[in-house]
């Protein structure tokens, strides 16, 4: 978890301008800036939770986002991490089923806070298919790495599927038909988050 969060912060910083550029035509042109600020805040908090359980690490990270990031990204991603943390409270290591429960709880938190559904052109369009793909892969007996690859592929497909969608939530929804043809920045940052999780586990198989 610590390596995942640190790696995500680096990926978000690397993609800061890309995410902001995606947000420019349909949002406030600040998604990359806000996400970069929030994950830098998370990294600053990690030394204080290195010895704590995974639930505590995620809850601390979620609170760091909520308190440091304005707009929708802070509450949504903060709730994602906090609710994910609640699902694995007290655990020092995770099974595949724990990972499904963690991500599913985070997704449900985003849906609850954002009051959003599939095909509203939001981060849910990447997260939902990813969680379902991971759940199915684990139920089918796939090994962890293969299951995470399937999850990442589903997140990527969900992200790309937002391009032709009409936005129904957030600032993009104010644009009506003009929101069509643009990839959702929240779905993109969600894909990056999950892709980084897959890459972190793949490069640290014994962790």
Backbone as JSON, one array per atom type, in Angstrom:
{
  "sequence": "XXXXXXXXXXXXXXXXXXXXXXXXXXXXXXXXXXXXXXXXXXXXXXXXXXXXXXXXXXXXXXXXXXXXXXXXXXXXXXXXXXXXXXXXXXXXXXXXXXXXXXXXXXXXXXXXXXXXXXXXXXXXXXXXXXXXXXXXXXXXXXXXXXXXXXXXXXXXXXXXXXXXXXXXXXXXXXXXXXXXXXXXXXXXXXXXXXXXXXXXXXXXXXX",
  "N": [[0.82, -1.21, 0.0], [1.9, 1.25, 0.81], [3.94, 1.6, -1.09], [2.38, 1.63, -3.38], [0.84, 4.0, -3.06], [2.87, 5.92, -3.0], [3.97, 5.51, -5.54], [1.76, 6.15, -7.11], [1.52, 8.87, -6.58], [3.79, 9.78, -7.91], [3.14, 9.09, -10.55], [0.85, 10.63, -10.97], [1.96, 13.18, -10.73], [3.62, 13.13, -12.98], [1.68, 13.02, -14.94], [0.3, 15.31, -14.6], [-0.1, 17.68, -16.23], [-1.32, 16.53, -18.44], [-3.75, 15.53, -17.36], [-4.87, 17.93, -16.56], [-5.13, 19.18, -19.02], [-7.06, 17.51, -20.18], [-9.17, 18.2, -18.57], [-9.61, 20.81, -19.19], [-11.4, 21.53, -21.46], [-13.89, 20.68, -20.52], [-14.17, 21.09, -17.83], [-12.84, 22.64, -14.86], [-10.24, 22.99, -15.52], [-8.31, 22.12, -13.69], [-7.85, 19.6, -12.68], [-5.56, 17.93, -12.83], [-3.75, 19.53, -11.42], [-4.97, 19.66, -8.88], [-5.07, 16.93, -8.15], [-2.35, 16.32, -8.09], [-1.47, 17.99, -6.03], [-2.92, 16.85, -3.91], [-1.96, 14.15, -3.76], [0.71, 14.58, -3.22], [0.42, 15.56, -0.67], [-0.53, 13.26, 0.59], [1.8, 11.62, 0.43], [3.44, 13.03, 2.16], [2.31, 12.37, 4.56], [2.72, 9.67, 4.9], [5.11, 8.68, 6.28], [4.32, 8.74, 8.94], [2.56, 6.66, 9.25], [3.69, 4.27, 8.59], [4.09, 1.93, 10.08], [1.59, 1.13, 10.68], [-1.68, -0.52, 10.29], [-3.18, -1.57, 7.15], [-5.72, -0.5, 6.71], [-5.62, 1.82, 8.31], [-3.6, 3.24, 7.01], [-4.8, 3.8, 4.55], [-7.05, 5.25, 5.35], [-5.89, 7.49, 6.57], [-4.64, 8.55, 4.33], [-6.84, 9.16, 2.72], [-8.08, 11.15, 4.27], [-6.11, 13.09, 4.1], [-6.33, 13.86, 1.44], [-8.95, 14.93, 1.38], [-8.69, 17.14, 3.03], [-6.88, 18.73, 1.71], [-7.45, 19.19, -0.95], [-9.4, 21.0, -3.19], [-12.6, 21.44, -4.87], [-14.2, 18.74, -6.7], [-12.54, 16.52, -6.69], [-11.07, 16.12, -4.26], [-13.02, 15.38, -2.13], [-14.18, 13.12, -3.44], [-12.06, 11.28, -4.19], [-10.88, 11.18, -1.7], [-12.92, 10.03, -0.14], [-13.08, 7.6, -1.48], [-10.6, 6.38, -0.75], [-10.8, 6.41, 2.07], [-13.13, 4.89, 2.6], [-12.34, 2.53, 1.41], [-10.3, 1.89, 3.16], [-11.75, 1.38, 5.51], [-12.89, -1.05, 4.85], [-10.86, -2.85, 5.11], [-9.93, -2.67, 7.67], [-7.59, -2.96, 10.28], [-6.05, -4.94, 9.08], [-2.92, -6.33, 8.14], [-1.96, -7.46, 5.89], [-3.14, -8.4, 2.61], [-5.57, -10.51, 1.12], [-6.6, -11.79, -2.13], [-9.37, -11.57, -2.17], [-9.72, -9.65, -0.21], [-8.66, -7.47, -1.51], [-10.5, -7.07, -3.56], [-12.72, -6.42, -1.95], [-11.79, -4.06, -0.78], [-11.48, -2.27, -2.99], [-14.08, -2.32, -3.98], [-15.53, -1.22, -1.85], [-14.45, 1.36, -1.9], [-15.35, 2.24, -4.41], [-18.14, 2.2, -3.98], [-18.29, 4.21, -2.1], [-17.62, 6.45, -3.63], [-19.77, 6.5, -5.42], [-21.81, 6.99, -3.6], [-21.15, 9.53, -2.5], [-20.86, 11.11, -4.8], [-23.26, 10.71, -6.01], [-23.69, 9.36, -8.43], [-23.93, 7.42, -11.47], [-23.27, 4.62, -13.67], [-22.18, 5.53, -16.93], [-22.55, 8.24, -16.63], [-20.46, 9.74, -17.29], [-18.08, 9.91, -15.6], [-15.59, 9.24, -13.02], [-16.56, 6.85, -12.11], [-17.16, 5.35, -14.34], [-14.79, 4.19, -15.08], [-13.96, 2.94, -12.72], [-16.05, 1.14, -11.92], [-16.34, -1.01, -13.95], [-13.77, -2.01, -13.65], [-13.61, -2.97, -11.0], [-15.56, -4.96, -11.13], [-14.42, -6.66, -13.06], [-12.13, -7.49, -11.69], [-13.31, -8.8, -9.53], [-14.62, -10.93, -10.87], [-12.43, -12.23, -12.05], [-11.0, -13.11, -9.8], [-12.92, -14.81, -8.69], [-12.95, -16.7, -10.66], [-10.61, -17.96, -10.27], [-8.19, -16.89, -11.15], [-4.71, -15.95, -11.02], [-3.2, -13.48, -8.86], [-1.75, -11.44, -10.25], [-2.6, -11.75, -12.92], [-5.32, -11.27, -12.56], [-5.25, -8.59, -11.77], [-4.27, -7.42, -14.08], [-6.44, -7.85, -15.8], [-8.31, -6.29, -14.48], [-7.15, -3.75, -14.85], [-7.21, -3.51, -17.63], [-9.99, -3.42, -18.0], [-10.56, -1.02, -16.7], [-9.25, 0.75, -18.39], [-10.7, 0.44, -20.77], [-13.16, 1.38, -19.84], [-12.51, 4.03, -19.27], [-11.89, 5.02, -21.87], [-14.39, 4.7, -22.98], [-15.79, 6.85, -22.04], [-15.49, 8.94, -23.78], [-17.42, 9.29, -25.99], [-19.63, 9.85, -24.46], [-22.41, 11.69, -23.03], [-22.11, 14.12, -20.62], [-23.42, 13.85, -17.36], [-23.07, 14.6, -14.8], [-21.41, 16.86, -12.53], [-19.29, 19.68, -13.45], [-18.94, 19.37, -16.18], [-21.41, 18.56, -17.07], [-22.85, 20.85, -17.45], [-22.27, 21.68, -19.96], [-23.71, 20.24, -21.73], [-24.43, 18.91, -24.91], [-21.93, 19.59, -25.83], [-20.13, 18.36, -24.22], [-19.68, 15.91, -25.24], [-17.35, 13.79, -26.87], [-15.06, 14.23, -25.47], [-12.61, 12.9, -23.31], [-13.15, 11.77, -20.03], [-11.64, 13.39, -17.3], [-11.59, 12.49, -14.61], [-12.18, 9.75, -14.84], [-9.88, 9.08, -16.15], [-7.8, 9.63, -14.29], [-8.56, 7.75, -12.41], [-8.13, 5.38, -13.79], [-5.32, 5.56, -14.02], [-4.63, 5.34, -11.32], [-5.44, 2.68, -10.73], [-3.97, 1.23, -12.62], [-1.4, 1.76, -11.71], [-1.53, 0.45, -9.28], [-1.65, -2.23, -10.15], [0.86, -2.4, -11.43], [2.56, -1.94, -9.27], [2.09, -4.13, -7.56], [2.9, -6.14, -9.3], [5.61, -5.64, -9.59], [6.48, -6.04, -7.06], [6.2, -8.8, -6.03], [6.39, -10.34, -3.71], [5.54, -8.75, -1.72]],
  "CA": [[0.0, 0.0, 0.0], [2.77, 2.43, 0.86], [4.6, 1.73, -2.39], [1.34, 2.01, -4.35], [0.5, 5.41, -2.89], [4.04, 6.72, -3.43], [4.07, 5.41, -7.0], [0.64, 6.91, -7.68], [1.88, 10.29, -6.49], [4.75, 10.05, -8.99], [2.42, 9.0, -11.83], [-0.02, 11.8, -11.06], [2.82, 14.34, -11.02], [4.05, 12.98, -14.37], [0.53, 13.25, -15.81], [-0.41, 16.5, -14.11], [-0.52, 18.54, -17.33], [-2.26, 15.75, -19.26], [-5.04, 15.53, -16.68], [-5.38, 19.3, -16.61], [-5.54, 19.42, -20.41], [-8.33, 16.82, -20.37], [-10.19, 18.91, -17.79], [-9.78, 22.18, -19.69], [-12.59, 21.81, -22.27], [-15.16, 20.27, -19.91], [-14.16, 21.3, -16.38], [-12.21, 23.86, -14.37], [-8.83, 22.97, -15.92], [-7.48, 22.03, -12.48], [-7.86, 18.24, -12.14], [-4.19, 17.5, -12.63], [-3.17, 20.36, -10.36], [-5.55, 19.25, -7.61], [-4.65, 15.57, -7.83], [-0.93, 16.38, -7.76], [-1.38, 18.56, -4.68], [-3.45, 15.9, -2.95], [-1.09, 12.98, -3.57], [1.91, 15.05, -2.52], [0.04, 15.62, 0.75], [-0.54, 11.87, 1.06], [3.18, 11.17, 0.61], [3.98, 13.69, 3.36], [1.72, 11.74, 5.74], [3.04, 8.24, 4.97], [6.07, 8.29, 7.32], [3.64, 8.6, 10.24], [1.68, 5.48, 9.29], [4.41, 3.14, 8.01], [3.97, 0.71, 10.9], [0.17, 0.88, 10.99], [-2.37, -1.45, 9.41], [-3.53, -1.05, 5.82], [-6.89, 0.35, 6.87], [-5.2, 3.11, 8.86], [-2.85, 3.92, 5.96], [-5.75, 4.31, 3.54], [-7.91, 6.28, 5.96], [-5.05, 8.68, 6.71], [-4.44, 9.09, 2.98], [-8.11, 9.75, 2.3], [-8.27, 12.41, 4.99], [-5.15, 14.05, 3.55], [-6.92, 14.38, 0.2], [-10.13, 15.75, 1.68], [-8.31, 18.39, 3.68], [-5.91, 19.51, 0.93], [-7.86, 19.36, -2.35], [-10.72, 21.59, -3.39], [-13.38, 20.89, -5.97], [-14.79, 17.42, -6.5], [-11.52, 15.47, -6.58], [-10.74, 15.84, -2.87], [-14.04, 14.55, -1.47], [-14.42, 11.84, -4.12], [-10.93, 10.39, -3.99], [-10.71, 11.0, -0.26], [-13.91, 9.04, 0.29], [-12.66, 6.32, -2.06], [-9.54, 5.8, 0.07], [-11.27, 6.2, 3.44], [-14.06, 3.76, 2.62], [-11.51, 1.36, 1.13], [-9.61, 1.59, 4.41], [-12.69, 0.77, 6.46], [-13.15, -2.43, 4.45], [-9.73, -3.71, 5.49], [-9.45, -2.17, 8.96], [-6.85, -3.89, 11.13], [-5.29, -5.93, 8.3], [-1.53, -6.02, 7.8], [-1.74, -7.97, 4.54], [-4.41, -8.56, 1.92], [-5.83, -11.58, 0.17], [-7.26, -11.29, -3.33], [-10.73, -11.19, -1.79], [-9.61, -8.37, 0.52], [-8.42, -6.41, -2.51], [-11.81, -6.83, -4.17], [-13.55, -5.72, -0.96], [-11.22, -2.72, -0.63], [-11.83, -1.44, -4.14], [-15.53, -2.23, -4.07], [-15.96, -0.25, -0.84], [-14.08, 2.67, -2.4], [-16.29, 2.57, -5.49], [-19.45, 2.52, -3.39], [-18.16, 5.52, -1.46], [-17.66, 7.46, -4.7], [-21.16, 6.54, -5.9], [-22.62, 7.61, -2.55], [-20.82, 10.95, -2.39], [-21.07, 11.78, -6.08], [-24.62, 10.45, -6.5], [-23.48, 9.13, -9.85], [-24.16, 6.08, -11.97], [-22.55, 4.31, -14.89], [-22.47, 6.32, -18.13], [-22.71, 9.66, -16.34], [-19.18, 10.34, -17.71], [-17.33, 10.22, -14.39], [-14.62, 8.23, -12.62], [-17.27, 5.57, -11.92], [-17.14, 4.61, -15.6], [-13.56, 3.41, -15.07], [-13.87, 2.14, -11.5], [-17.03, 0.05, -11.83], [-15.94, -2.2, -14.72], [-12.52, -2.53, -13.11], [-13.93, -3.77, -9.81], [-16.29, -6.16, -11.57], [-13.45, -7.53, -13.72], [-11.29, -8.08, -10.64], [-14.16, -9.74, -8.79], [-14.82, -12.13, -11.71], [-11.15, -12.91, -12.21], [-10.71, -13.81, -8.55], [-13.88, -15.91, -8.57], [-12.56, -17.71, -11.66], [-9.36, -18.58, -9.84], [-7.01, -16.3, -11.77], [-3.74, -15.52, -10.02], [-3.33, -12.07, -8.52], [-1.23, -10.57, -11.31], [-3.5, -11.82, -14.07], [-6.57, -10.59, -12.17], [-5.01, -7.15, -11.78], [-4.18, -7.01, -15.48], [-7.81, -7.8, -16.32], [-8.9, -5.1, -13.85], [-6.59, -2.56, -15.49], [-7.77, -3.47, -18.99], [-11.39, -2.97, -17.9], [-10.53, 0.41, -16.36], [-8.85, 1.47, -19.6], [-11.86, 0.44, -21.67], [-14.15, 2.27, -19.25], [-12.02, 5.4, -19.46], [-12.08, 5.37, -23.28], [-15.83, 4.72, -23.26], [-16.39, 8.13, -21.64], [-15.32, 9.95, -24.84], [-18.67, 9.64, -26.68], [-20.75, 10.02, -23.52], [-22.93, 12.99, -22.61], [-21.9, 14.27, -19.19], [-24.64, 14.06, -16.57], [-22.69, 15.04, -13.46], [-20.29, 17.77, -12.44], [-19.24, 20.87, -14.3], [-19.07, 18.97, -17.59], [-22.83, 18.41, -17.42], [-23.37, 22.16, -17.85], [-21.97, 21.89, -21.37], [-24.66, 19.51, -22.56], [-23.9, 18.17, -26.05], [-20.52, 19.93, -26.04], [-19.28, 17.47, -23.41], [-19.44, 14.71, -26.04], [-16.1, 13.83, -27.63], [-13.94, 14.49, -24.56], [-12.35, 11.86, -22.31], [-13.35, 12.3, -18.68], [-10.39, 13.42, -16.54], [-11.71, 11.66, -13.42], [-12.03, 8.36, -15.27], [-8.48, 8.92, -16.52], [-6.99, 9.52, -13.08], [-8.91, 6.48, -11.79], [-7.38, 4.37, -14.54], [-3.91, 5.66, -13.62], [-4.56, 4.82, -9.95], [-5.53, 1.22, -10.77], [-2.82, 0.74, -13.39], [-0.26, 1.84, -10.82], [-1.69, -0.65, -8.31], [-1.24, -3.45, -10.85], [2.31, -2.36, -11.65], [3.22, -2.02, -7.97], [2.02, -5.53, -7.12], [3.68, -6.95, -10.24], [7.04, -5.42, -9.35], [6.76, -6.43, -5.66], [5.36, -10.0, -5.88], [6.45, -10.92, -2.36], [5.09, -7.75, -0.76]],
  "C": [[0.85, 1.26, 0.0], [3.44, 2.67, -0.49], [3.59, 2.16, -3.46], [1.03, 3.51, -4.27], [1.64, 6.32, -3.33], [4.16, 6.7, -4.95], [2.96, 6.18, -7.69], [0.93, 8.4, -7.67], [2.84, 10.66, -7.62], [4.06, 10.03, -10.35], [1.51, 10.21, -12.03], [0.8, 13.05, -11.37], [3.26, 14.31, -12.48], [2.92, 13.33, -15.35], [-0.29, 14.48, -15.43], [-0.94, 17.36, -15.25], [-1.54, 17.83, -18.22], [-3.65, 15.77, -18.66], [-5.68, 16.91, -16.72], [-5.86, 19.65, -18.02], [-6.87, 18.72, -20.71], [-9.47, 17.59, -19.7], [-10.52, 20.28, -18.39], [-11.06, 22.4, -20.5], [-13.92, 21.5, -21.58], [-15.23, 20.51, -18.4], [-13.52, 22.63, -16.01], [-10.73, 23.95, -14.72], [-7.9, 22.9, -14.71], [-7.36, 20.6, -11.94], [-6.44, 17.74, -11.87], [-3.51, 18.23, -11.49], [-3.67, 19.89, -9.0], [-5.09, 17.85, -7.19], [-3.18, 15.54, -7.42], [-0.75, 16.93, -6.35], [-1.82, 17.53, -3.63], [-2.53, 14.71, -2.7], [0.27, 13.36, -2.98], [1.63, 15.14, -1.01], [0.0, 14.22, 1.35], [0.88, 11.4, 1.37], [3.79, 11.79, 1.87], [3.46, 13.05, 4.65], [2.17, 10.29, 5.94], [4.07, 7.87, 6.03], [5.41, 8.06, 8.69], [2.77, 7.36, 10.36], [2.37, 4.22, 8.77], [4.22, 1.84, 8.78], [2.51, 0.35, 11.2], [-0.46, -0.08, 9.98], [-2.82, -0.75, 8.13], [-4.75, -0.14, 5.88], [-6.52, 1.74, 7.35], [-4.43, 3.92, 7.81], [-3.8, 4.56, 4.95], [-6.63, 5.4, 4.12], [-7.14, 7.59, 6.15], [-4.85, 9.36, 5.36], [-5.7, 9.77, 2.47], [-8.37, 11.08, 2.97], [-7.32, 13.49, 4.48], [-5.69, 14.67, 2.26], [-8.07, 15.34, 0.49], [-9.74, 17.12, 2.22], [-7.4, 19.27, 2.83], [-6.37, 19.84, -0.48], [-9.27, 19.91, -2.43], [-11.44, 20.92, -4.54], [-13.91, 19.51, -5.65], [-13.75, 16.35, -6.2], [-11.21, 15.1, -5.13], [-11.76, 14.96, -2.17], [-14.23, 13.18, -2.11], [-13.28, 10.86, -3.91], [-10.65, 10.16, -2.5], [-11.67, 9.96, 0.29], [-13.56, 7.67, -0.24], [-11.64, 5.64, -1.15], [-10.01, 5.52, 1.49], [-12.21, 4.99, 3.53], [-13.33, 2.45, 2.3], [-10.79, 0.92, 2.4], [-10.51, 0.93, 5.43], [-12.93, -0.7, 6.15], [-12.04, -3.38, 4.85], [-9.11, -3.25, 6.81], [-8.75, -3.28, 9.75], [-5.98, -4.88, 10.39], [-3.89, -5.43, 7.98], [-1.14, -6.58, 6.45], [-3.1, -8.28, 3.94], [-4.44, -9.82, 1.08], [-6.43, -10.98, -1.09], [-8.68, -10.83, -3.02], [-10.75, -9.87, -1.03], [-9.43, -7.22, -0.46], [-9.71, -6.06, -3.24], [-12.68, -6.01, -3.23], [-13.1, -4.28, -0.79], [-11.67, -1.8, -1.77], [-13.33, -1.28, -4.3], [-16.08, -1.22, -3.07], [-15.63, 1.18, -1.29], [-15.02, 3.15, -3.49], [-17.64, 2.97, -4.93], [-19.42, 3.87, -2.69], [-18.25, 6.65, -2.48], [-19.09, 7.62, -5.22], [-22.05, 7.27, -4.89], [-22.4, 9.12, -2.48], [-21.17, 11.71, -3.67], [-22.47, 11.64, -6.63], [-24.6, 10.22, -8.02], [-23.67, 7.67, -10.21], [-23.26, 5.84, -13.19], [-23.08, 5.17, -16.04], [-22.9, 7.76, -17.83], [-21.47, 10.46, -16.76], [-18.4, 10.84, -16.5], [-16.31, 9.12, -14.12], [-15.26, 6.87, -12.4], [-17.22, 4.72, -13.18], [-15.84, 3.82, -15.78], [-13.51, 2.46, -13.88], [-14.81, 0.94, -11.5], [-16.63, -1.17, -12.66], [-14.66, -2.83, -14.21], [-12.77, -3.44, -11.91], [-14.64, -5.06, -10.2], [-15.35, -7.15, -12.26], [-12.56, -8.22, -12.7], [-12.08, -9.12, -9.85], [-14.32, -11.06, -9.57], [-13.53, -12.92, -11.85], [-10.78, -13.7, -10.96], [-11.64, -14.99, -8.35], [-13.54, -17.05, -9.52], [-11.22, -18.37, -11.34], [-8.11, -18.06, -10.52], [-6.0, -15.92, -10.68], [-3.8, -13.99, -9.9], [-2.9, -11.15, -9.66], [-2.15, -10.56, -12.52], [-4.81, -11.09, -13.77], [-6.4, -9.08, -12.21], [-4.84, -6.62, -13.2], [-5.57, -6.9, -16.09], [-8.55, -6.59, -15.75], [-8.44, -3.84, -14.57], [-7.12, -2.4, -16.91], [-9.21, -2.95, -18.97], [-11.47, -1.49, -17.56], [-10.18, 1.25, -17.59], [-10.01, 1.56, -20.59], [-12.95, 1.38, -21.16], [-13.79, 3.73, -19.42], [-12.27, 5.85, -20.9], [-13.56, 5.49, -23.64], [-16.49, 6.03, -22.86], [-16.34, 9.16, -22.78], [-16.64, 10.29, -25.54], [-19.86, 9.94, -25.77], [-21.14, 11.49, -23.35], [-22.78, 13.08, -21.1], [-23.21, 14.56, -18.46], [-24.35, 14.53, -15.15], [-21.54, 16.02, -13.55], [-20.37, 18.94, -13.4], [-19.44, 20.53, -15.77], [-20.52, 18.87, -18.02], [-23.45, 19.73, -17.87], [-23.19, 22.41, -19.35], [-22.94, 21.16, -22.3], [-23.96, 18.74, -23.67], [-22.4, 18.45, -26.27], [-19.57, 19.07, -25.2], [-18.94, 16.19, -24.17], [-18.13, 14.88, -26.82], [-14.87, 14.09, -26.78], [-13.82, 13.35, -23.54], [-12.44, 12.45, -20.91], [-12.04, 12.27, -17.88], [-10.43, 12.56, -15.27], [-11.58, 10.19, -13.73], [-10.57, 8.08, -15.61], [-7.6, 8.78, -15.29], [-7.32, 8.23, -12.33], [-8.19, 5.32, -12.47], [-5.91, 4.38, -14.12], [-3.7, 5.09, -12.22], [-4.54, 3.29, -9.96], [-4.38, 0.59, -11.54], [-1.57, 0.74, -12.52], [-0.33, 0.76, -9.74], [-1.21, -1.96, -8.93], [0.28, -3.5, -11.0], [3.09, -2.49, -10.35], [3.23, -3.46, -7.46], [2.9, -6.41, -8.0], [5.17, -6.82, -9.98], [7.45, -5.75, -7.92], [5.96, -7.68, -5.33], [5.35, -10.59, -4.47], [5.9, -9.98, -1.3], [3.7, -8.09, -0.25]]
}
